[in-house]
Amino acid sequence: MSNEGRLVKVAYRGFFDDGFTFIDQTEQPIEFPCLDGWMPPEFIETVRDMAVGETRLARAGADVAYEDRRDDRVMEMPLDRIPSDARLVVGEIVSLEGTDGRVCPARLIELSNTHAVFDFNHDAVCKALNFEITLLEARDMRPRGRLQTCGNLEQVCPADENDESTQVD
C-alpha cells in the first residue's frame, strides 16, 4: 500500500558522506503528511513505498539536497566587538548573539589579530544528504473525531474506536 497522502511517523538519522550525523531523530520520531514539499523529495519518495517497521536508506545529491551557499552569510567582525574571554578556535561552531537578542550558530573560518570571520551557512549547504529512515506508523489523515454543531456551540465527539492506524509496538 502506498503511503502517499497518509500521516506517517518516522525515526531517522541524517548523515553526510563522511559519516557525520547532522540530525538524529531516532529517539524523537517526527510525524508528517507523506506529500511533496514536507521533506526533501528523495525522503518522501522513499517513505511513500515503505512498510511499517521497515528501514531504508535515502540519498539526496548535493545539487538538490539543500540551498546554495550564500556569501552574504559570511561576516567579518572586529575582535574588539567580541568578549575578551571568548574561546575562538578556527573550525569550531560558536553562538553569536545579534542586536535583537537572537542567538545564531556560526563557524569561525578565519582569525587574525584584528578580526574574526564567521560563516553562518548551514553545514549541509552544498553537501549530499543521506537518511536512514524507519517507518513507525502510517495512517489515513482523517479527523480523529467528528465536529458537531449545536447552535453556536461546537463540540468534538470522541474518535471512532475502529481507527485503522498501523503501529509498530
C-alpha positions as CSV (number, residue, x, y, z in Angstrom):
1,M,0.0,0.0,0.0
2,S,1.3,3.5,-0.8
3,N,1.7,6.0,2.0
4,E,1.0,8.9,-0.4
5,G,-1.2,11.3,1.4
6,R,-1.1,9.4,4.7
7,L,0.1,10.7,8.0
8,V,3.4,8.9,8.7
9,K,5.7,8.7,11.7
10,V,9.4,8.1,11.2
11,A,12.5,7.7,13.2
12,Y,15.5,8.8,11.1
13,R,19.1,9.9,11.1
14,G,20.6,12.3,8.6
15,F,24.3,12.0,7.8
16,F,26.9,13.3,5.3
17,D,29.0,11.0,3.1
18,D,31.8,11.2,5.6
19,G,29.5,9.6,8.2
20,F,29.0,12.8,10.3
21,T,25.4,12.8,11.7
22,F,23.8,16.2,11.2
23,I,20.4,15.3,12.7
24,D,19.3,12.3,14.8
25,Q,15.5,11.9,15.2
26,T,15.7,8.2,16.2
27,E,14.7,8.9,19.9
28,Q,12.2,11.6,19.0
29,P,10.4,10.5,15.8
30,I,8.6,13.0,13.7
31,E,5.1,12.9,12.1
32,F,4.2,14.5,8.8
33,P,1.9,14.0,5.8
34,C,3.6,11.9,3.1
35,L,3.2,14.6,0.5
36,D,5.6,16.5,-1.7
37,G,7.2,19.6,0.0
38,W,7.1,18.3,3.6
39,M,10.6,16.8,3.5
40,P,13.3,16.5,0.8
41,P,11.9,14.8,-2.3
42,E,14.1,11.8,-2.0
43,F,13.0,11.3,1.6
44,I,9.3,11.4,0.6
45,E,9.9,9.1,-2.4
46,T,11.5,6.5,0.0
47,V,8.8,6.7,2.7
48,R,6.0,6.6,0.1
49,D,6.6,2.9,-0.6
50,M,7.8,1.7,2.8
51,A,6.0,-0.8,5.1
52,V,5.6,-0.2,8.8
53,G,8.7,-1.5,10.6
54,E,10.9,-1.3,7.5
55,T,14.2,0.7,7.5
56,R,15.6,2.1,4.3
57,L,18.3,4.5,3.1
58,A,17.6,7.6,1.0
59,R,20.1,9.9,-0.6
60,A,19.7,13.5,-1.8
61,G,22.6,14.7,-4.0
62,A,24.3,17.9,-3.3
63,D,22.6,19.6,-6.3
64,V,19.2,19.1,-4.8
65,A,19.7,18.5,-1.1
66,Y,19.9,22.0,0.4
67,E,20.1,25.6,-0.6
68,D,23.2,27.1,-2.2
69,R,26.0,28.6,-0.2
70,R,25.5,32.4,0.2
71,D,28.4,34.8,0.5
72,D,26.2,37.3,2.4
73,R,26.1,34.7,5.3
74,V,29.9,35.2,5.8
75,M,30.6,38.1,8.2
76,E,33.8,39.7,9.4
77,M,33.8,41.1,12.9
78,P,36.4,43.2,14.7
79,L,37.9,41.4,17.7
80,D,37.1,44.4,19.9
81,R,33.4,43.5,19.5
82,I,34.0,40.0,20.8
83,P,34.2,39.4,24.6
84,S,37.9,39.0,25.6
85,D,37.2,35.7,27.4
86,A,35.6,34.1,24.3
87,R,37.3,30.9,23.2
88,L,37.9,31.3,19.5
89,V,39.1,28.2,17.6
90,V,39.1,28.2,13.8
91,G,36.8,25.5,12.5
92,E,34.6,25.4,15.6
93,I,31.0,26.5,15.8
94,V,30.2,29.4,18.2
95,S,26.9,31.0,19.2
96,L,26.7,34.7,18.4
97,E,24.0,37.0,19.7
98,G,22.6,39.6,17.5
99,T,21.4,43.1,18.5
100,D,17.9,41.7,18.6
101,G,18.9,39.1,21.1
102,R,18.7,36.1,18.8
103,V,21.4,33.6,19.1
104,C,22.8,32.1,15.8
105,P,25.3,29.4,15.3
106,A,28.3,30.2,13.1
107,R,31.5,28.5,12.2
108,L,34.7,30.5,12.8
109,I,36.6,30.3,9.5
110,E,39.4,32.8,9.9
111,L,41.0,34.6,12.8
112,S,43.7,37.3,12.8
113,N,45.0,39.8,15.4
114,T,42.3,42.3,14.4
115,H,39.2,40.4,13.2
116,A,37.3,37.1,13.1
117,V,35.4,35.8,10.1
118,F,32.2,33.7,10.8
119,D,30.3,31.6,8.3
120,F,26.5,31.4,9.1
121,N,25.8,29.0,6.2
122,H,24.4,25.6,7.4
123,D,26.9,22.7,7.4
124,A,24.6,20.9,4.9
125,V,24.9,23.5,2.2
126,C,26.4,22.0,-1.0
127,K,26.6,18.5,0.5
128,A,24.8,15.3,-0.3
129,L,22.5,14.2,2.4
130,N,21.9,10.6,3.4
131,F,19.0,9.4,5.6
132,E,18.4,6.1,7.4
133,I,14.6,6.0,7.8
134,T,12.4,3.6,9.8
135,L,8.7,3.9,9.2
136,L,7.0,3.5,12.6
137,E,3.4,4.3,11.7
138,A,1.2,5.2,8.8
139,R,-2.5,6.1,9.0
140,D,-5.1,7.8,6.9
141,M,-5.3,11.6,7.5
142,R,-8.9,11.7,8.6
143,P,-10.2,13.6,11.6
144,R,-9.8,11.7,14.9
145,G,-13.4,12.8,15.8
146,R,-16.5,14.4,14.2
147,L,-17.3,18.1,14.6
148,Q,-20.9,18.6,15.8
149,T,-22.5,22.0,15.7
150,C,-25.3,22.8,18.2
151,G,-26.4,26.3,17.7
152,N,-23.3,28.4,18.4
153,L,-21.6,25.6,20.4
154,E,-19.2,23.3,18.6
155,Q,-18.0,20.1,20.3
156,V,-15.6,17.4,19.2
157,C,-17.1,14.0,19.6
158,P,-14.9,11.1,20.6
159,A,-12.9,9.4,17.8
160,D,-14.2,6.3,16.1
161,E,-13.0,3.2,18.0
162,N,-12.3,1.5,14.7
163,D,-9.2,3.6,13.9
164,E,-7.3,1.9,11.0
165,S,-3.9,3.2,12.0
166,T,-1.0,0.8,12.0
167,Q,1.8,0.9,14.5
168,V,5.0,-0.9,15.5
169,D,5.0,-1.9,19.2
